[in-house]
């Protein structure tokens, strides 16, 4: 990466990590819709590894990009992330974690991480992921039980 490109990436990283006082950053994607949509404004605050929990929405460093996805689970040395409406998982090491999204702005609507709507939606997404994970084995077990009657 050339010096100018590297400087741009570092500047973007600082803007993300300090969006609480530098101002919100635009989200550019539909992978987190409907909770976060293209052109929503996000406030990202630095977070320590120990503070991250399942259901959090985090931003991390991936080369020159800074994806923002939901934490499905936390392992000793990596986070398992997945966008809300795109079934692809990503593993992120602690050193690539930049921060946690703490506020979403859409027009006049502001919602923060402590808001009941945020908590409710996070729980619904985690429940959906859990059902997907255990759904296959449970369905197979139920089908075997029915077939063997």
Buried (B, 14 or more C-beta within 10 A) or exposed (E): EEEEEEEEBEEBBEBBBBBBEEEBBEBEBBBBBEBBEEEBBBBBBBBEEEEBEBBBBBBBBEEEEBBBBBBBBBEEEBBBBBBBEEEEEBEBEBEBBBBBBBBBBEEEEEBEBEEEEBEEBBEEBBEEBEEEEEEEEEEEEEEEEEEEE
